Amino acid sequence: MFWFLLIAMVVVVAAVTLAVVGGGDSEVLPEVAPEQLVDPLPATRPVDRADIEALRLPVAARGYRMADVDDVLGRLGAEIEERDARIAELRAALAGGRDDSGPSPRKDGPQ
């Protein structure tokens, strides 16, 4: 029984060593070119909600949970849309305030 266990242990150690060291010139997993974004976000103009909704991130072997990323991108798109609406509202109020600036300052000198 002792000899059987000893021979079995030698065979297992040899198999593990061969697997770790490698038994040939080929790699275990060949190198694959990483995926690229098909339509990246525009560089020439501000990003809007449609850009974010159209954005799809590439999937990798140890990638991400797509539902989580899609939720984050949806929230980001909604927040940007709210921000843009508030900015437009404030700009309109500012433009209206410049037209109705109240009484004009006196151009007379001090009295």
C-alpha positions in Angstrom: 0.0 0.0 0.0 2.9 2.3 0.8 4.4 1.9 -2.6 1.1 2.6 -4.3 0.7 5.9 -2.5 4.3 6.9 -3.2 3.9 6.2 -6.9 0.6 8.0 -7.1 2.1 11.0 -5.3 5.0 11.0 -7.8 2.7 10.9 -10.8 0.5 13.7 -9.4 3.6 15.9 -8.7 4.9 15.2 -12.2 1.6 16.1 -13.8 1.3 19.3 -11.9 4.9 20.3 -12.7 4.3 19.6 -16.4 1.1 21.6 -16.3 2.8 24.6 -14.6 5.9 24.6 -16.7 4.1 23.9 -19.9 4.4 21.2 -22.5 4.8 23.2 -25.7 5.4 26.5 -27.4 1.8 27.6 -27.6 0.3 29.8 -24.9 -2.5 28.5 -22.8 -4.8 31.4 -23.9 -3.8 33.4 -27.0 -3.7 37.1 -26.8 -6.8 38.8 -28.1 -7.0 42.4 -29.1 -9.1 44.4 -26.7 -12.5 45.6 -27.8 -12.8 49.3 -28.7 -15.7 51.6 -28.4 -17.5 51.8 -31.7 -18.9 55.3 -31.2 -17.0 57.1 -28.4 -18.3 60.2 -26.9 -18.0 63.3 -29.1 -14.9 65.4 -28.5 -16.0 68.4 -30.5 -19.2 69.3 -28.6 -20.6 68.8 -25.1 -22.0 65.4 -24.3 -25.8 65.2 -24.1 -28.3 62.5 -23.0 -28.5 60.9 -26.5 -24.7 60.4 -26.5 -24.8 58.6 -23.1 -27.8 56.5 -24.0 -26.1 55.4 -27.3 -22.8 54.6 -25.5 -22.2 50.9 -25.0 -19.1 49.8 -23.2 -17.2 46.8 -24.4 -17.4 43.5 -22.5 -14.3 41.8 -21.3 -13.6 38.4 -19.9 -13.5 39.8 -16.4 -15.8 42.6 -17.4 -18.5 44.3 -15.5 -22.2 43.7 -14.7 -23.8 45.3 -17.7 -27.1 46.1 -15.8 -25.2 48.0 -13.2 -23.3 50.1 -15.7 -26.4 50.8 -17.7 -28.2 52.0 -14.5 -25.3 54.3 -13.8 -25.2 55.7 -17.3 -29.0 56.2 -17.2 -28.7 58.2 -14.0 -25.8 60.2 -15.4 -27.9 61.0 -18.5 -30.9 62.1 -16.4 -28.7 64.3 -14.2 -27.0 65.9 -17.2 -30.4 66.6 -18.7 -31.6 68.2 -15.5 -28.5 70.3 -15.3 -28.8 71.5 -18.9 -32.4 72.5 -18.3 -31.5 74.4 -15.1 -28.7 76.2 -16.9 -31.0 77.2 -19.8 -33.6 78.4 -17.2 -31.0 80.5 -15.4 -29.6 81.9 -18.7 -33.1 83.0 -19.7 -33.7 84.6 -16.3 -30.4 86.4 -16.6 -31.1 87.6 -20.1 -34.6 88.8 -18.9 -33.0 90.6 -15.9 -30.6 92.5 -18.2 -33.6 93.9 -20.2 -35.4 95.0 -17.0 -32.5 96.3 -15.1 -34.7 98.9 -13.3 -34.0 102.6 -13.3 -30.9 103.6 -15.1 -28.2 105.3 -13.0 -28.1 109.0 -13.2 -25.5 110.5 -15.5 -25.4 113.8 -13.6 -22.5 114.6 -11.4 -22.9 114.7 -7.7 -25.2 117.5 -6.4 
